[in-house]
Amino acid sequence: MTYTIVSLTLVGLILLFWLYKLMCNCFCRSFCIWKDQKNGSIITKEATILSVNTIKQGKKPMLELLLLFENLSGHPIHRKIRVWDSKPHLKRFTVDGKIPIGLTMAKKPKNPVFLSLDECRISFTFLLVCSLKVIVYVIGCYFFMGEAANRIFSTPDEYERLFANSELWQMGLIFLGVVIFLYFLLQKIGLMATGTAKTQHWELLYQGFGTLATINSYKDTGTMVNDNPVVHFNYSFVDKTGKTITGSDKKVVGKLEVGTLPDLQKIEVMYLPDNPSVSRFLENLESEDMSKFIGFLFLTVLFIFSAVVVFSFYQSVF
């Protein structure tokens, strides 16, 4: 039963992983904000709208707002949020306008900044749709795996020979190895953040102090992102106590900007008040486009591999 157990385990892990992702995408952010508001751990700020981009038209258009506001240490930062404008006739979201925002301290949601016009409530429709998604997925998996288990254990020897001669378990193990390799590789080169790095990122952006750092040296890492080189910088800055701190960070430099690097002397960084040795470029902290793209690309590849393995299992059993 070795090959049978390996095949069932691989398919089961794949289905459980996507159930976890589905539940996180449906419930995590909204329930974290709602819970923090009930606990009184939401901090309200006033933000200035720098730009407004309409994502979806309609009676209640979806807008993407670029906001400028002060973090918890009083340093100005930029963030983007998306809102549904339920009252477009009031023209509440205009450039240079002021809006109230909330900042959750949970450090769990992907974007802890949200519009805070009134008390945060969880929509019944939203809860119903998300619950239906999860229920349909769980029921589908239950019948799929249940029927597969009935067929397999009714004639275990036949399916053991079938799985032994099938490429399913080999493909699944290769898939698992490739995913783990890519995950750690992307973390190693800094294109995918670890859990600790994400927490540190949150603390630097929303609690950190900002200052200008002096560029001491730089070098090309040899890594390319969208045909643009990734450059490693060493820098130094003076913290609030007057102590000189050294640090390093990487950033993607456009091809047209490479020639201006010798003239680059100062760059804005953020550092933790209680631990100034932890610092990063403000530009890297505010820019999420690359990390979001890499994360989306990784999940897309993962989904394709998952679909191939599950479909192969379906063909073998049914």
N, C-alpha and C positions, 0 to 999 in steps of 0.2 A: 504493500500500500504506500510505499515511499513516494512514488511519482504522483499518485493520486492526492496525497496529503500536501505535497509541495504545490501542486496546481491549484487546489482549493484554497490554500493559504494565500497564495499570490493574488488570486481573484478577490478573496475576501478583504485583504489589506487595501487593494485598489478601491473597492466599493466603500469601505470605511473612510478612507482618506477623502474621497469626494463628498461624502456625507458631512464630514467635519468642515470642509471648505464651504459647502452650501449653508450650513448653520452659522458659521462665522460671518459670511457675507450678508445673511439675512438679519441676524439678531445682534451681533456683537456691539457695533457702534451705537445704535439707538438705545439699547438697554443699558450700556455703560453710561451714556449721557443722562438718561432718565434716573438711574440709580444714584449717580453723583449729585444730581440736582436735589434728590430727596435727602441726601446726606449733607447737603450744604457745602459741597466741595467744588462748586462751579464758581469761577471768577469771571466777573463781567468787565468788559472793556468797551471803549468807544473807538471805532475804526473809521478811517477815511477811505472812501472808494476812489481808487486810482483809475480803474477801467471797468467797463461792463461789456461782456460778450454774451450774446444770445445763443444758447446751445440748441434749444428747441422752441419753435414758435407755437402759438396757440392761445387759448383764453387764459391759461396759466403758464406762461413761458418759463423755461428753465434758463437761468442766468448764471454765468460764471463771473464772479467778482474778484478783482485784485485789490486786496486791502492793505492799508498801512496802519499799524498800531504798535503800541509799546508792549514789550514783553514784561515779565514779572520783575525784572531788574531795571525797567525804564528805558531799555534800548529799542529803537524803532526797527521793526521787521516787516517783511511782506509775506502775505499768505493768500492763497486762492481758495475760495469756497464756492459751492454751487447751491443755489436756492431756487425754489419754485415761487414765482411771483403771483400770489393768489389775488392781488389787487393792483394790477398794472396801471389802472386809471389814476391811482394816487401818486405814481411816479416816485416811489420811495427809494429806488436804487438808481441814482444818477451820479455821474462823475463829480468828484469833490464833495459829495454828500457825506453825512455822518450816519452811521448805523451802530446799534448796540450788538456786541458779540459776546459769546460765552466761551470760556476755556476750561475744559475738563482736566482735572489733575490725575486721572487714572493712568495715563501713559499707555493705554491699550488701544484706543481707536486709531485708525490710520491718520485721520485728520481731526485733532482735538478741538479745532475752532469751528464754531457753528453760530448761525444767526440766533439772536436772543431777544426777539421782539416781545415774547410772552413766555409763560411757563411751558417747558417742553412736555408734550404729551405724545404718547405712542398711538398712532392712528389704528383704529380697529381694522380698517381695510388693509393697511400694511401688515398688521399682525396676522390677519386671515390669509392673505396671499402667501406670506412667508411660511405659515404653518401648512398650507395646502401643498406647497412645493416640497417641504420636508416629508410630509405624510405620503405623497405620491411616490417620492423617491424610495422611502423605506418599504412601502408595500411592493413596489416593483422589484427591489432587491430581495425581499422575503420570498416572493413567488419564484423569482429566477433561481436563487440559490437553493430554495426548498425543493423545487422540481429537479434541479441538477443533482442534489444529494440523493433523492429517491431513486433516480435512474442509476447513479453510480453505485450505491450500496445494494441495489437489487441484483446486480451482476458485477461485483467488485473485481474479480479476476479479469474479466473482459476489458473493463475500463482501465485497469492497471496496465495491461498490455498496450492499450490504445494510447495512454498518456506516456508510456515509456518510449513508444515509437513516434510520438508527436513532438513537434518543435515548441509546444506551448511553454513547458517549464523552462526550457533553455532560453527562449525568447523573454520570458518573464524575469529570469535571473539576470540576463544581459540588460534588460530594461532597468531593473533595480540598481545594478551596478553603475550604469551610465548616469542615472538620475543622481545618485549619491556623489559620483565623481564631479558632475557639473555643478551640483550644489556647493560642494566645498571649493571647487575651482573658482566659481564666481565670488564666493566669500573671500578667498585668498587674494584675488586681484582687486577687491573692493567694489565690485559691481553689484553685490548682493549683501545686505547688512545682516548680521547676526542679531539675536534677541538683545544681547548686551549692548551692541552698537546702536540699535534702535532706541533703547532707553537713554543712552548717552546723547544721541542725536536730539531727543526730546528735551533733555535737560539743558543742553547747550543753546538750543534755539529759543526756548521759552523761559529759561531761568538765567542764562548766561549774560555776562558783561561783554560789550563790544569795544574794540580798540583797533588802532592801526598798527600793523606789524611791519617790521623791516625785513625785506627779502635778503637772506644771507647767501643762498646758493640755490641752484635748480639743476635738474637733469632729466633727460628724456627716459622714460621707463621702457620704451620699446613697445608698449601696448597701444593699440589703435581702437578708437571708438568712433564709428561712422567716418572712418578715414581721417580722424583728427587725433593727434598724439596726446597721450596722458603724461603729464609732466609732474615730477615730484619736487616739492619746494621745501627748503629749510628756512625758518624765519625766527625772529625774536621780537618780543614786545615787553612793555612794562605794565605790570598789573596794578591794581588799585592801592597796593601797599608800597609801590615803588620798586619792587623786585623785578629784575630782568628774567624773563622766562623764554625758553627756547621750545620750538615745536616744529612739526612737519605735517604736510598734507599733500594730496594729489588733486589735480584738476584737469579737465579736458580743455585743451587749448586749440582754438581754431587755426587752420592753416595760415590764414592771413595775419593772425596775431603772433605767430611764432617769431617773426622778425622783430617784434617790439619787446620781447622778453628781456633783453639786456637793459632796456630803459625802465623796466618795472622795478620800482624801489619799495613801494608801500602797498599793502593789501589789508582789507578789513577782516578781522578774525573775531570769533566768539570764544570765551573761556569760562569755565565754571568758577564762581566766586570762592567756593571752599576748596577747590583743587585746580589752580591755574595751569597745572601741567597738562590738563585735558583741554585741548583747543582744536578748532577747525576753521576753515575759511567760511565766512558768512555766506558766500556765493554757493558753496556746496550744501549748506544747511537749508537754504531757501529753495534750491532747485531740486525738484523731485521727479522731473520728467524722465531722466535716464534710469533711475531706480525703478520707477513705475513701469517703464518700457521693458527693462530686463525681467522684472517680476512677471509681467504679462506674457513675455516671450517664453519664459521658463514654464509657466503653467500651461501655455498652449502646447508646447512640446510634450509635457507630462500628460496632457489630456489625449493627445494623438496616440502616444505609446499605450496609455491605459485602454483606449478604445480598441486598439489592435489586439492587445492581450485578451480582453474580455470577449471580443468577437471570435477570436481563435478558440477560446474555451467553449463558447456557444456552439460553434461548428463541430467541435469534438464531441460534445455531450449530446446535442440535439440532432 
